[in-house]
Amino acid sequence: MATADSIPALLGGIISMILAMLVILKNRKKQGILFSLFCLSLAVHGFGTFFTSFVTSPDLALVLNKIGMTGNILAVPLFIHFTYVFLDHRKTRFKLFFFYFLSLLFFLSNLGTGFFTGIETKPGGFTGVPGFAFQIFAFYLISAVIYVIYEYSKAMRHAGSFAEKNRQKYFITLLMMPAIAGILDSLRKAGIVYLVPILLIEWGIIIFVVGCTYAILKYHLLDINIIFKKSVMYSIIGAVVLILFEVLKFILGESFKVFLGITNPEVSAISVLILAFTFEPIRVKTEKIFDRIFIKKTKLQKN
């Protein structure tokens, strides 16, 4: 069943997949390929986490957990590699070998029982029981994010142009989101700090990917310039409404089940009725925002 952790994982996976296709279609250079592969690894993590909530077999749940973790393992060296190319760093062969070699070790450990020693059942479905390698990887992941933020901060201080500084600033700000979320999740699991009973890292990934998408579309990050058409706008509006429906159905389902004992079919009907009344305001508002941010900007560029 869908849970408070699986829904953001699914959204993050979908958005990461779309961003990967967008970048690879518009930027076939090395930095574009690396960033697309990084987004695909985030998508693997998101889909693996999401589908774990729906399986009924513990063995299959364990496999899906390991698939999701594989996405995390691949994401680290890919983003560091992308950072070196994006910042035009030289003499990085040894550093890249180090990060890719560590990821290979983590991957091999993930094939066995290093990351997950087994599977346990919780109210929202199955979840993996963390092993020793999982704890080591959590520390490694946080350290890698801090290192990348340091590299962008150093590059920003030596940037030659205002536009270049802005690019570094975007990545620093966006990277802070999953970094803070990952630290808080680790502290919660260790019993040190307990803020919310959900995985914040999934929301951190969503903020990062959505932020990158916005920067690419509006400010041509990664040298991607896209000319928008009205048909694209209506497709995005449709996607927004679809996501809203699923989120609303989940929230209503959990709330009504706890407080009123209403079943899922009745919740779906209520969701449809609510969306029927709110669709037009949502469509109009989304169209105005999209037109103000992208369409008008494209017209100014043409002139």
N, C-alpha and C positions, 0 to 999 in steps of 0.2 A: 504494500500500500504506500501511497505518497506520504512523505513526512516533511517536517520543517527543514530537514537537511537535504532531502532528495530533490525537492522542487528547485531550490537555487542551484543545485548541481546540474539539473537538466537545463535550466536557463543558461547557465555558464557554458555548458557543452554546446548548445545550439548557437549562441552568440560567438563563441570561439571558432566554431566550424565556419560560420558565415564570414567572419573576419579573415580567416585563413584563405578562403576562396577569393575574397575581395583583393587581398594583398598579392596573391600569386598571379592573379589575372592582370594586375596593373603594374607589378614590379617584379620582373624576372631576374633582377640582379641578385647578387649573393645575399645582401641584407634582407631582401624581400622573401627569398626562399627560406632563410633561417627563421625569420619571424613567422612565416606561414607554418613551418614545422613546429615551432614553439606553440602556436595557437592550436594546432592539431593535437599536440600532446595534452594541452589543457582540456580539449574536447574529450579525449580518451578518459581522462580522470573524471570528468563530469558525467559522461554516459555510464562508466563503470559504477560510480557511486549511486546513480539514479536507479539502474536496473537491479542493483543489489536489494533494493526495497521491495521488489515485486516477485522475486523467485521464492519457491517453496522448498527447494533442496539446499541443505547446508553446504554440500560439496560445491554446487554451482555458485552459491553466494561467496564462498571462499575464492573461487576462480575469478569472479567479477571484482572482488576486492583487490586481488593481485593485479588485474588488468588496470583498474583505476590507479593503483599505486605506480604501475609502470609509466603511466602518463606523467605523474609527478617526477619520477626519476629522470625521464628524458627531458622534461621541461627545464631543469636547472642548467645543464651544459649547453643546451640550445640557446637559451636566452643570454648566457654569458658569451657564447660565440657571436651571437647577433650584436651584443654590446660592443665587443672588440671591433667588429666590422663597421658598425654604425658610427663609432667614435674614431674610426680610422687608426686604431692602435697597431703598432708594429711589434715584431718580435714576441708574438704571443703563442708560439707553437708549443713551448713547454707547459705553459699555463693551461692551454686547451687540452693537451695530453693528460694533465693531472685531473682536470674536471671530468673528462670523458672516461678516464680509467676508474675514477671513483664511482661514476654512474654505472659502469659495467659491473663493478663489485656489488653495488646495491641491487642491480638487476638480477645477478646470480643468486644473491641472498633472498630476493623476493620469490624466486622459483621454488625455493625450499621453505623452511619454517622460520627464517630469520625475521621477516616482517610481521607475519601473522602465524601464531602458534596454533590457531584453531578458529572456530566461529562460535558466536554466542547469540542467543535470541533476545531481542528487546522489544518493547511495545511497537516500535515502528518497523520492525523487521530484523534481518540478520546484520551483524556487525563483526568485523574481525577483532580477534584478541591480539593486541600489539605484542611483538617480540622485541628482542634486544636491538635488532637492526632498525626497527621503526623509531626508537628513541634516538639512536645515533643520527638517523636521517633527518629527524625533526630539527636537531641542533645544526646539522649541515645545511639544511634548507634556509633556516633563519640567518646563518652566517653568510651564505651565498647572496641572499637578498641585501644584507647590510654591505657586503663587498661591492655589489653592483651599484647601489646607491652612492657609495664612496666614489666609484669610477665616474659616474655622471656628475657628481658634485665637483670633482677635480676638473673634468672637461668643461663644466660651465664657467669655472673661474678663468679658464684660458680661452674661452670662445672668442672668435674674431668678429662675430656679427650679432646683432640683436636677435635675429631669427634663429641663429644657432643656439644662443643662450635659452631661448624659449623652448626649443626642442628638448634640451637637457632638463629644463625645469619641469616639463610635462612628465617625462619619464620618472624623475625623482618623486614628484607628487603622487603619481599613480602607483609606483612601487611601494610607497609607504602604506597603502591600504592593505594589500595581502600580507605585508611584513608585520604590521600591528595585529592583524587578525590572527596570523599564525602564532605570534608570541602569546596572545591572550588564550588561544586554544590550548597551547602547550601548558600554560600556567594553570588552566582549568583542569586539564587531565592530571596534572601533578598535585592538585588539591590546594594550590597556593592562592589563586584568585578565581572567584566564581561570579561572573557577571550575568551571563545568559546561558540557558541550557541547550544551545544549538551551536553548530560549527560555524564560526565566523569566517573561516577561510573561504568558504563557498561564496559568501557575499563579497569578500575581498577580491576574489578572482573576477566576479561579475563587474565590480566597479573598475578594475584595471582594464578589462577587455572593452567595456563600454567607453571608458575614457580614451583608450587608444583609437577606437573606431571614430569617436567624435573628432579627435585631433587629426586623424587621417582625412576625414571628410571635409572639415572646415579649414584646417591650417596646412593641409597637404603634407602631413608627416610621412616620412619615407618616400618623398617626392612623388606622391600619388595625387593626381588631379582628376576628379570625376565630374562629368557633366550630368546633371540630374534631369530626369524627365518626370512628368506628372504621373506616369504609370508606376514609376518606382515609388513615388510618394504614397499612392493608394495601396501598394503592396505592403509598405511599412505600416500604414494605418491598420490594414487587415491583420498583420502580425501582432500589433499592439493589442487589438481587441481580443484576439485568440488567447494571448498570454494572460490578459486581464480576466477572461472567462475562467481559465484553469485555476488561476490564483484565487479568484473569488469563490469558485466551487470548493476548493480545498478549505479555505477559511470558514465558509458557511458550513461545510460538512462536519468539520471538527467542532465548531461552536454549537451547532444544532444537535449533534450527536450527544454531546456532554450535557447540555442544559435542557433540551427539549425532547430528545430521543427520536428526532426525525431521521428517516433513512436517506440514503444517497440519491435515489431517483427523485424524491421530493426536493432535495437540495438542488439538483440539476435544473428542475423546473423553475425554482425560485431564482436561480442564477440567470436563466434565460430571460425571465421577466424583468429583472433588474437591468440587465444589459440592453434590453429592448428600449427602456426608457433613457438609458445613459449613452447609447451608441452615438446619437447625433451630436451631443455636446463634445464627446471624446473625439469624434471625427473632425469636427470644426476646429477644436483647439489644437489637435495634432497637425492638421493642415496648415494652420497659421504659424505654428512654431517651425515646422519644416520649411515653409516658404520663406520665413524671415531669416532663417539660418543659412539655407543652402541655395534656394532658387534665385533669390535676389542677388546673392553674392556671385552666382554664376553669370547673371546678366551684366553685373558691373565689370566682371573680368572680360566678357566679350566686348563691351564698349571701350 
